Amino acid sequence: MSQSTLKVNELHEDADFDENSTETEIFDEKALVDDEPTESELADDELLAQGVTQRVLDATQLYLGEIGYSPLLTAEEEVYFARR
């Protein structure tokens, strides 16, 4: 997880929510931004994103490959199962 994500999580955990409160707070986005991410953090995030994408594509490709072997219903079968 990147540092900015951790900061947001910390701020969220520290926040007090009162449903009955009529006060509004102004969100300070600059408080979340400390430094630009380092090259190693960017490289780690990129590798994680590629790995997740690759796994999703593999699972999707496997699923589509498997359903390709299933025969489709004929018109008569569709009517039969629709009336059941």
C-alpha positions in Angstrom: 0.0 0.0 0.0 1.3 3.5 -0.8 1.8 6.0 1.9 -1.0 8.2 0.7 -3.4 5.3 1.1 -2.2 4.7 4.6 -2.6 8.3 5.5 -6.2 8.3 4.3 -6.9 5.2 6.3 -5.4 6.8 9.4 -7.4 9.9 8.9 -10.6 7.9 8.4 -10.0 5.9 11.6 -9.4 9.1 13.6 -12.5 10.8 12.2 -15.6 11.2 14.5 -18.8 10.9 12.7 -21.9 12.4 14.2 -25.1 11.9 12.2 -27.0 14.5 14.1 -24.3 17.2 13.7 -25.2 20.2 11.5 -21.7 21.4 11.3 -19.7 20.9 8.1 -16.0 20.5 8.0 -13.8 21.7 5.1 -11.6 18.9 3.8 -8.0 19.9 3.4 -6.6 17.9 0.5 -3.1 19.3 1.0 -2.9 17.6 4.4 -2.9 14.3 2.6 -0.1 15.1 0.2 3.3 14.9 1.8 5.7 13.9 -0.9 5.7 12.5 -4.3 5.9 8.7 -4.4 9.4 7.4 -4.8 10.5 5.4 -7.9 10.5 2.2 -5.9 6.9 2.7 -4.7 5.8 3.4 -8.2 7.5 0.3 -9.5 5.9 -1.8 -6.7 2.5 -0.4 -7.5 3.0 -1.0 -11.2 4.0 -4.6 -10.6 1.1 -5.3 -8.3 -1.3 -3.8 -10.9 0.1 -5.9 -13.7 -0.1 -9.1 -11.6 -3.7 -8.6 -10.6 -4.6 -7.7 -14.2 -2.9 -10.8 -15.5 -4.6 -13.1 -13.0 -8.0 -11.6 -13.9 -7.4 -12.0 -17.6 -6.2 -15.6 -17.1 -9.3 -16.5 -15.1 -11.6 -14.8 -17.6 -9.9 -16.5 -20.5 -10.2 -19.9 -18.8 -13.9 -19.3 -18.1 -14.6 -18.2 -21.7 -12.7 -21.2 -23.0 -14.7 -23.6 -20.8 -18.1 -22.2 -21.8 -17.1 -22.4 -25.5 -17.4 -26.2 -25.2 -21.0 -26.1 -23.9 -23.6 -26.5 -26.6 -26.2 -23.8 -27.1 -29.9 -24.4 -26.7 -32.0 -25.0 -29.7 -35.2 -22.9 -30.2 -37.3 -25.8 -29.0 -35.2 -26.2 -25.9 -35.5 -22.5 -25.1 -39.3 -22.7 -25.3 -39.4 -25.8 -23.2 -37.3 -24.4 -20.4 -39.1 -21.1 -20.5 -42.4 -22.7 -19.9 -41.2 -24.9 -17.0 
